[in-house]
Amino acid sequence: MSKKILIADDEKRIAEILQAYLEREGFRVIATYDGKTALAKFHEENPDLIILDLMLPEISGWDVCREIRKESHVPIIMLTARDELTDKLIGLEIGADDYMTKPFESKELVARVKVQLRRSEYPPSPDSALVIDQLEIDQERRLVKIDGKTVDLTATEFDILISLAVSPGRVFSRMQILDKLGEAYEGYERTIDSHIKNLRKKIEPNLESPTYILTVHGVGYKMKDRG
């Protein structure tokens, strides 16, 4: 069955163009033009991915994203009309997986949609289980637990966690982490800080003194060594 994409953009022409490109690639598309309808369709349709404009009437894209993240880790690609790094970082901090700035190439957005969907398909891994203290990562099922309790991560958050966890003690620069997210991913290195911040909120017992994901000042991040 083809994947289902929910578009939420108040610029109807943009939504129609995206819908045409995505349907040409074999996706099923639901287009909405305000935040209230987008949330309703999210609950009705259970989409596989959401393309979400920040500046929506009724309910803003930020608030739509917050509501969705309370119950789902469906991939979300945010659209913003302003090339403001702050907007992008806020979007990532509230749970978006990726973003694009208008105007954009529809073909590039379709490519990013495919990347996010691949990440969410839970591919198997030969070395499935990773355990670091109370942190358990099941790569095959893409499950994460802290103290035995399941933690819900977005696809991007999970991929960043795996990138660090498979090489505990090794320091990765922000650009190296971006590279591991896939060649179709583009973004400022600082967006990694937002994803790391979200990860820490979900797995760290004390945000003021992280136990698992450690900052190496002036370089990047590392996962604590198993030893």
N, C-alpha and C positions, 0 to 999 in steps of 0.2 A: 504494500500500500504506500502511496506517495506521502511524503511529509507535508504537514499542514503548517502554513505560515500565517501569523496574524500581523497585519500592518495597521499602525495607528498614526495617522498624519493628517492634520487639518488642511494641508494643501492638496486638494483632491487630484490635481494634475500629476503631482509627484507620486501619490499613491497609485494612480492608474498606470503610470509608466512602470513602477516597480512591480505591480501585479502582472503586467504583461510579460516582463522579463522573467519573473519567477515561474509563471505558468508555462512559458516556453521551455523552461528547464524541467518541467514535469511536477512542480509543486502545486499543492492545493492552497489557494490564497483567500483569506478573509480580510477585506479592507474596511477600516473604520476611520472616523474623522474627528472624534472627540474622546476624552479620557473615560467618561462614564460608559460609553458604548464599548470601548476597548476592554474595560474590566468585565463587563457583562459577557462579551464574546469570549474572553479568556476562560471564564467559568463554564460557558456553554460548549465551547469547541475543543478545549484542552489542546491547544496548538503545540507543535514541536519546537517552534522558535517564534520570537516576537521582535518586530522592527518597530521601535517606539520613538516618536518625536518628542522632544522635551517640551515644546511650546504648544500644548494642547488646550482647547477650551474645555469647560466643565470641570475636569480634573487634570492637573498638570502631569506631564510625563514623569517627573520626579515622584509624584505621589502614586501614580499608577505602578511604577516600578517597586516602590516600597510595599504596596499592598500585595503585589504578586509574590515578592520575596518572603512574605510571611507564611506562604504555603507551598511555594514551588521553586525549583532551581532551573526551570526552563531557560534556555539561552535567550538573552536579551541583547539586541544591538540598538544602541541609542543614536538618534539623529539630532544634531544641533545646528542651528542656522548661524551661530556665532563661533568664530575660531578662537574661543576663550578656553585656555587650559583649565581654569577654575571650574567651568561648567562640566568639562569632561571628567575631571577628577571627582567632582561631586557625584556625577552619574555612576562612575565606577564604584565609589564608596557605598552607594546605596544598593549595589548589586548587579549593575549592568556588566556584561562580559566584554563588550567592545563598543566602539562608537565611530561615527563618521560625521564629518562636517559638510554641510550643504554649501555650495553645490558639489555633487559627487558623481562619479561615473557609475551608472547602474550595473555595469558588468563587474566592477570591483565589489560592490555591495553583494551581488550574487555570490561572488567568490568567498566573501567573508561568511555569508550564510552557510555555505557548504563546509567551511572550516569548523564553524561552531557546531553544526550538526554531526560532523565526524567525531568531534570531541565528546559529544553526549551519547554516543552509541555504545559505550562500554566495551571497547575491544579487549580481548584476552591478553594476558601477559604471562610469560613463562615463570617469572619470579613474582608470584602473586602477592605474598604476604610480606609486609614490612612492619616491624614493631620497634618503636623507640620509646622506652619507658612506658608511659600510659597511652601513648599514641599508637593506634593500630590502623594500618592502611591496607585494604584489600584491593589490589590493582585490577584484578579480573572483574570484580563486581563493582568497582569504583565506590567503595564504601570506606568511610573514615569513622573511627570511634575514639573517644577520649574517656578514660575510666569506664570503658564498657558501654558508653552511651553514644549512639549514632549522631554524627554531625552532618548537617546538610551543607554541601558546598556547591557553588556553581561549577560548570565545566572548566572555566578558566582557572578558578581557584584550585580545583583538584589538580590540574596539569602543572601549575606552579608548585604545589606541594610535592608532587611526585618528582619534579625536576630537582628539588632540593633533597628530598628524602632518600633517593636512590644513591646519593653520594654524600652521606653525612660527614660533616667536617670540612667539606670542600666549599670554598667561597666562589659565588657566582656574581658577576656584575649584573646590573639591570639589563644591559644589552644582551648578555648571554641568556638571561631568562627569557627575554623577548624572542630571541632566536629559537629557543626551544618550543615556543608556542606555535611555531609554524611560519612558513615563508610568506603566507598570504596575510599575516597579521602585521599591521603597521601601527605605530603609536609612539608617543613620547616615552622615554625611559621612566619618567616620573609616574606614569600610570601604574607601573609595577608597585610603587610605594602604596598606592590605594588598594591594590589587590592584597598585598602583604598585610596591610592594616585590617582588612576584612578577615583574612585568615586568622590573624592573631586573636581577633574578637571571638572567633569560633573555637579555637583549640588551646589558647593559652590560659592557664589558671590565674595569671597575674599580668595584666597588660603593661604595668609599670616596669616589670622585670621579666621579659619573655624567657621561657624555658626552652622552647623548641626552635623557633625561627629567630636566629640571632642576627643583629645588624653588625656588619663590619664597616666601620665608618670610613668614608672615602672610597670604598670599593663596592659593596653590595650586601648580599645576604648569604647565610649558610644555615643548614640544619645541624643541630647539636650532634656531636659524635656519639655513636652507640656506646663507646667505652666510657 
